[in-house]
Amino acid sequence: MRGLRLVPEETNINFIGVRYAAFAISLFLVLGSVFLIATKGLNFGIDFAGGTVIEVRTPEVPDLKNLRERLNGLELGAISIQEFGEPDDLLIRLRQQEGGAEVQTAAINSVRSALDATYKDVGAVDYRRTEFVGPQVGEELKQQGLMAVIFSMFGILAYVWFRFEWQFGVASIVALLHDAILTIGLFSLTQVEFNLATVAAVLMIAGYSINDTVVVFDRIREDLRKYKKMPLPELFNIAINRMLGRTLMTSVTTLLALIALYLFGGEVIRGFIYALIFGIGVGTYSSIFIAAPVLLFMDIKRSDAEKVGHEVGAQG
């Protein structure tokens, strides 16, 4: 019995023929994302903006909608409330208040008083932990998160350069920057909280995307040695079409797992999964429509691909 296939065994889609349309769409989205980031900014979480995290257990399962309305009525800025494990375990995030530590302490006491008043008839609220993140720490975390993304890009560039040739490395970095900028732009558009987990998601997206890109590049390099007279656009199309089934199957199965986590994994990991779902879709698109077509403009030579293939084979 033959397995289910997302695409036929032999497809003949002219991906390279639509490269200029794909470039135009991607350029529009990238510029739009940069504009949103510059003008609208990101909804930084407490990790970056500073503030207080309060973990509590309520004496009964809370009505989150009413509790949010009550706490947000304290006029302390947007207060985030989410389930943390059990339905009666809550994680309350309170923004950094202007005016220093005394004002922040007063804000925490106001939240506690509101919680105590809400459940005074059914029992005491158990305050499990209260953690404060200062604005200076938030700025340091921003810088460290940015450096993590930059270093990961350079590491990927070095790996692909060593594994193939510098042209392949440049094309892969263009695709990765495309994926990262669009993912961050989505967070700016939707104003979903951007925190350290989101940075981790961006790094995971880069790893997933480069995996797809390397698979396509490996096929292109093999075909460069095999079809020495074939025009490059036709050769690239053959390589992409041969890898299309594997690429789509991997992406779809990964997305099914992520969608299940998004729906049933709880609020704590929802932003992380939200970024991954979008990023994997964009990463699959960029591996096919961005990375490979960009390689056409990099003056790749069949002799270089053959030489690198022999070197890698000798090392193996």
N, C-alpha and C positions, 0 to 999 in steps of 0.2 A: 504494500500500500504506500502510495506516495504522500508525503506530508503536505500540509497547507502552505501555499506560497502567496505572498503579498503581491508579487509581480511575476510575470511569466519567466521561464528559464532564460529566454533570449529576448531582451528588449532592444529597441533601436530608437531611443529618444535622443533628439538633437539638443543636448544640454548646452554644448558649446555655442550652438547657433543663437541661443537666446542670452548669451553672456552680457551683452550691452544693456538689455532690458533689466537683467538681474542686477547689474552694477548700478543702474539708475535708481532702482527701487531701494537697494541697500544704501546708496549714498543719501537718498532722501531720508531714510529712517535714521541713519547715523547722525546726520546734521540736525534732524528733529530732536533726537535724544540729547545731543550736546546742548541744543538751545534750551530744552526743558531743564537739564541739570544746571545750566548757568543761570536761568531766570527763576525757575520754580524751586530748585534745590531738592534735597532729599529729606524725608521724614526720619531723621536720625533717632535711633532708640537710645535708651539710657546708657548703653555701652559707649556711645560716642558723645551724646549731649550732656550726660551727667544726670543724676537724679537718685531716686531711692526705690529699692525693690523690697516689698513686704510680702512675706509668705504667711498665710493664715489658714486655719481650719475652722470652718463655721459649724455651729451646733446642729444645723440642718442644711439640706441641699439648697443653695441660694437661688433666688430669682435674679439671674445676671442682668437682665434688662433693667429691672427696677433699681438694682444696686448700682449699676453704672450711672443711671440718672441721678441717684442720690449723691454719689461721690462727685460727679461732674458739676453738681449744683453748688459745690463748695468753692467754686471759682479759683481753683488752683491750677488751671490749665487742663489739658487732656489727660485723663487718668485711664490707664489700660488695665482691664481685669480679664484674666483668663483662667480656665481650669488648669490645675497642675497635678495630674495623676487622678485621684479620686474626685467625684463630682463636688464634694464639699471642701476640697483643697483648692485654694485660690492663690494666684500670683498677681499682686497689685503693683503697677509701675507708676511712680509719681515723678513728674518732671522736675528738673532743677528749678528752684525758686530764686528769683532775684532778691538780693539783700543779705546773702551770707548764710552761715550755718544756723543762726538763731531762727531765721525765717523758715528754713527748711525743716527744722525741728518742730516749729509751730504747725507747719503743714502736715507733718507726719502725725502729730497729736490730733489734728482736726480729723484726719482720716480714721484714726483709731476711735475717736469719740463717735463718729458717724456709724462705724461698724458696731460698736458696743450698743448704741441706741437702737440699731436695727434689730439686734438679736437678744435684747435684754429680757424678753418674755420667754425665750426658749433655752437660754443657756449662755455660757461665756465663750467668747471668741478666743481661740488658741493662737497666739502670735508666735510663729515658729522661728522666724528670722527677719531681721531688718538690715539690709545692706545699702550703703551709700557709695555712689560713684561720683567723684568730684569732676568738675569741668576740665581740670588739667589732665586727669587720667583719660578722660574722653578724647582730648586732643592727641595725646600720645597714642591711643588706640587707633585713631584715624590714620596717623602717620605710619604705624606699624602695619595696618591693614593694606594701605597703599603700597608700602614697600614689599609686602608679601606677594601682591599681584604683579608688581614690576619684576621682582626676582624670578617668579615662576615663568613669566613670559621669556626672560632671557635664558632660563634653563631649558625651556622648550625649544627656543631658537637654536641653542647650542647642540641639543640632542638631534634635532632634525638635520642641522648642518652636517654633523658627524655621520649620521645614518644615511643621508642622501648627498645633497650638494647645497651650497648656499642659496641657490634659487628656490629650492623647496622650502628652506627655512624661512625665507622672507614671505613666501606665499602663505605658509602656515600661520605666521604671526599676523598677517593682514586679516586672515579669517578669524583668529582668536580675538583680536582687537574689535572686530565687527561684532562678535558674540558678546563680549564683555560690555561694550558701550550700549548695545541694544538692551541688555538685561538691566543695567543700571538706569537707562532711560525709562524702562517700564516702571521701575520703582519710583522714579520721579513723577511720572504721569499719574500713577494710581495712588501715590503717597502711602503705600504700604510701608510699615516700619523697616528701616534699613539698619541692621545691627551686625555684630560679629558673625552670627550664623549666616547672614547674607553674603558676607565676604567669603566665608567657607564655601558657600554654594557657587559663587563666581569662579573660585579656584577649581571646584569639581567640574563645572561646566567646561572650563578650559581643558581639563584632563580628558573628559569624554569627547570633546570636539576634536582634540588632536589625535585621539585614537582612531576616529573615523577618517580623518584626513590622512594619517599615515598609511592606513589600509588602501585608500585610493591611490596615494602616491606610490606605494609599493607596486601596485598593478600597473601604473603608468610607466614606472621604470622598467618593469619586465617587458612591457610591450615596446618600449623604445629600443630594447636590444633585439626584440623578435621581429618587428616590422621596420626595417631600416629605411624603406623608401616611402612609407605611408605618410601623407600629410599629417602634421601634428593635430589639427582640430579633429580629424577623423579618428586618429589614434586615441586621443583623450576621450572622445565619446564612447569608443569601444571599451576602454578601461572602466569608465564610470558605470556604463550599463552592466558590465559583468559583476560589479560590486554592489549594484543597486539593491538586489534582493537581500543580501546580507545586512547592508546598512539599514534598510527599512525594518527588517525583522528585529534587529537589535534595538532600534529606537522605539518601536511599538511595544515590545515586551517590557522595556524599561519604563516607558510612560504608563503602562497599565499598573505596574507596581507603585509608581509615584502618585497616580491618581487615587489609588486605594489609600495610600498614606495621607494624602491631602484631605480625603473625605472622612477618614476614621482615625487619623493619628492625633487629633487634638490640636488646640490652638498654639501650643508651645512650639511645634515644628512646622506650623502652616506656612510661615513666611519663607522658611528654608526650602520646603517642597515646592512652593509657588515659583521660586526662582529657578529651581531645577527643571520643572516642567517646561517653562518657557525657554530656558537655556538649551535643553536637549533638542527641542524643535528647531531653534535657531541654529544650533551647532550642526544638525543634520543638513539643513539648508546650505550653510556656508561651506561645508565640505564638498558639496556637489556644485553649487553655483558660484562660489567665490574662490576657494582655494585652488581648484584645478584650473579655472579660466585665468586667474592671475598668473599662474605658472606659464601660460602661453606668452606673456609679455616679458618673461624673465630670461629670454634668449637661452633656453635649455638646449643642450646638444646631446645627440645620441651617444657620442663618444664618451662624454662625461658620465652618463648613466651607466654605460657598459663598464667603464673603469671603476666606478664606485661599487657596482655589483660584484666585480671580481675581487675587490679589496675586502668587502664584507664577507664574501664566501670564503676567502683565505683565512680571515680571522675566526670564522665559525669552525 
